Amino acid sequence: MTTNGPPPQWTNPEYVATVIGVLATGALVFYSSLTQSGPTVDEIIFVVLAITIPVTIAYELTRRFG
């Protein structure tokens, strides 16, 4: 029999970072659906930074103030 842990909360840094990562990924997928060309190296670097920077900021803010 498995036990369920407490539900995720907005004060949990991992939970907040995951939510922000999913939202950033969704925004970039939406943006890429509007463009006509394939990804270049610059665009791939932009995508990686556009996802990791908000996730890191959200994690640190939640860890410090949550």
C-alpha positions, 0 to 999 in steps of 0.5 A, spaced: 500 500 500 502 506 497 502 512 502 501 519 498 505 525 501 502 532 502 500 535 496 505 540 492 505 547 495 507 554 492 513 554 498 516 548 495 522 550 490 522 544 486 514 545 485 515 552 483 521 551 478 517 545 475 511 549 474 515 555 471 519 550 467 513 547 464 510 554 462 517 557 459 517 550 455 509 552 453 511 559 451 517 557 447 513 551 443 507 556 442 512 561 439 516 556 435 509 554 432 508 561 429 515 561 426 517 558 419 524 556 419 528 551 423 532 552 429 539 555 428 544 554 433 543 561 436 535 559 437 537 553 440 541 557 445 536 562 446 531 556 448 536 553 453 537 560 456 529 562 456 527 555 460 533 555 465 534 562 467 526 563 469 527 556 472 533 558 476 530 565 478 523 561 481 527 556 485 532 561 488 526 566 490 522 560 493 527 557 497 529 564 500 522 567 501 518 561 501 
